[in-house]
Amino acid sequence: MEITNAIASFAALSQDTRLKAFKLLVSHEPEGLPAGEIARQLAVPHNTMSAHLSVLARAGWVVSQRHSRQIIYRASLLHMDNVIQFLLQDCCAGHPKLCASLMDSLSDCRVNESAEQSND
C-alpha cells in the first residue's frame, strides 16, 4: 500500500458516522447489512448514509452487492488487513517483544472466531 492510499483510507474513517458504519459492518461479517439498515441503526438519513458509504467504498473500506432491490454492504476485511500490514510494516525495528500486546490483541480476534465456529 502506498502512503497516498493509506492517507485516503484514514481520511475516509476520520468522520464519526463513517467510522461507526465501518465498525457496524465489521461486526456483521460475513453477511453484511442493507444500506437502509445501516442508516436505521446509526439513526442517519438514508441519503446521508448513502454518501458516507460511497466515501467508504471509494477508499476501499466497504464493498457492495445488489440483492434484488437492496444493496448489501460488507466491510472489506482484505482492505483492513492491508492497512494494518502497512502500519506494522516496520514494526518495532526488529524487536518483536515491543509489539507483543498488539499481536495478542489481533490473535484474540482469531481465538474468538474459532470459538464461535466450534459452537456452530
matplotlib code that plots the C-alpha trace (Angstrom):
import matplotlib.pyplot as plt

x = [0.0, 1.3, 1.2, -1.2, -3.7, -3.2, -3.9, -7.1, -8.1, -7.6, -9.4, -12.4, -12.6, -11.9, -15.6, -17.8, -20.6, -18.3, -16.2, -19.4, -20.7, -17.5, -17.4, -21.0, -20.2, -17.2, -19.5, -21.9, -19.4, -19.7, -23.4, -23.2, -26.2, -28.5, -27.9, -31.2, -30.5, -27.1, -28.9, -31.6, -29.1, -27.0, -30.0, -28.8, -31.0, -30.8, -29.4, -26.7, -25.8, -25.5, -23.0, -20.9, -21.0, -19.8, -16.8, -16.0, -16.3, -14.0, -11.4, -11.7, -13.3, -16.6, -17.9, -21.4, -23.6, -27.1, -29.6, -32.9, -33.9, -31.4, -27.7, -25.9, -22.7, -19.9, -16.6, -13.6, -11.5, -8.8, -8.5, -8.4, -5.7, -3.7, -3.9, -2.9, 0.0, 1.0, 1.0, 3.0, 5.4, 8.4, 7.1, 9.4, 12.6, 13.3, 12.2, 9.0, 8.6, 7.7, 4.7, 3.6, 0.5, -0.6, -0.1, -2.0, -5.0, -5.1, -4.8, -7.7, -10.0, -9.0, -9.4, -13.0, -13.7, -12.5, -14.7, -17.7, -17.1, -16.8, -20.2, -21.9]
y = [0.0, 3.4, 6.2, 8.2, 5.3, 5.0, 8.7, 8.4, 5.4, 7.1, 10.2, 8.2, 6.8, 10.1, 11.0, 9.8, 8.3, 6.6, 5.1, 3.8, 2.4, 0.5, -0.9, -1.9, -3.7, -5.5, -6.8, -8.2, -10.1, -12.1, -11.5, -7.6, -5.3, -3.5, 0.3, 1.1, -1.0, 0.7, 4.1, 2.9, 1.5, 4.7, 7.0, 8.7, 9.8, 7.4, 9.9, 10.9, 7.3, 6.7, 9.5, 8.1, 4.6, 6.0, 7.6, 4.3, 2.4, 4.7, 4.4, 0.6, 0.0, -1.4, -3.4, -3.6, -6.1, -5.7, -8.3, -7.7, -4.2, -3.9, -3.1, -5.1, -3.6, -5.6, -4.5, -5.2, -7.3, -7.5, -3.7, -3.6, -6.2, -4.2, -1.1, -3.0, -4.5, -1.0, 0.3, -2.7, -2.9, -1.6, -2.5, -2.4, -2.1, -5.9, -6.1, -8.2, -8.1, -4.4, -5.4, -8.4, -6.7, -5.6, -9.1, -10.6, -8.3, -9.3, -13.0, -12.6, -12.0, -15.2, -17.1, -15.7, -16.6, -20.2, -20.5, -19.3, -21.8, -24.7, -23.7, -23.9]
z = [0.0, -0.9, 1.6, -0.5, -0.4, 3.3, 3.8, 1.7, 3.8, 7.1, 5.8, 5.0, 8.5, 10.2, 10.3, 13.1, 11.1, 8.6, 11.4, 13.2, 9.9, 9.2, 12.8, 12.4, 9.2, 10.7, 13.4, 10.8, 8.7, 6.6, 5.8, 5.7, 6.0, 3.7, 3.3, 4.9, 8.0, 8.5, 8.3, 10.7, 13.3, 13.2, 13.1, 9.9, 7.0, 4.1, 1.6, 4.1, 4.8, 1.1, 0.7, 3.7, 2.2, -1.1, 0.6, 2.4, -0.9, -2.8, 0.0, -0.1, 3.3, 2.1, -0.8, -2.0, -3.9, -5.2, -4.0, -5.7, -4.6, -1.8, -1.8, 0.8, 2.2, 3.7, 5.4, 3.2, 5.6, 2.9, 2.9, 6.7, 6.6, 4.0, 6.2, 9.3, 7.4, 6.2, 9.7, 11.0, 8.1, 10.1, 13.5, 16.4, 14.5, 14.8, 18.4, 18.3, 22.0, 21.7, 19.6, 21.7, 23.1, 19.7, 18.2, 21.2, 20.6, 16.9, 17.7, 20.3, 17.3, 15.7, 19.0, 19.4, 15.8, 16.4, 19.5, 17.6, 14.8, 17.2, 18.8, 15.4]

ax = plt.figure().add_subplot(projection="3d")
ax.plot(x, y, z, "-o")
ax.set_aspect("equal")
plt.show()
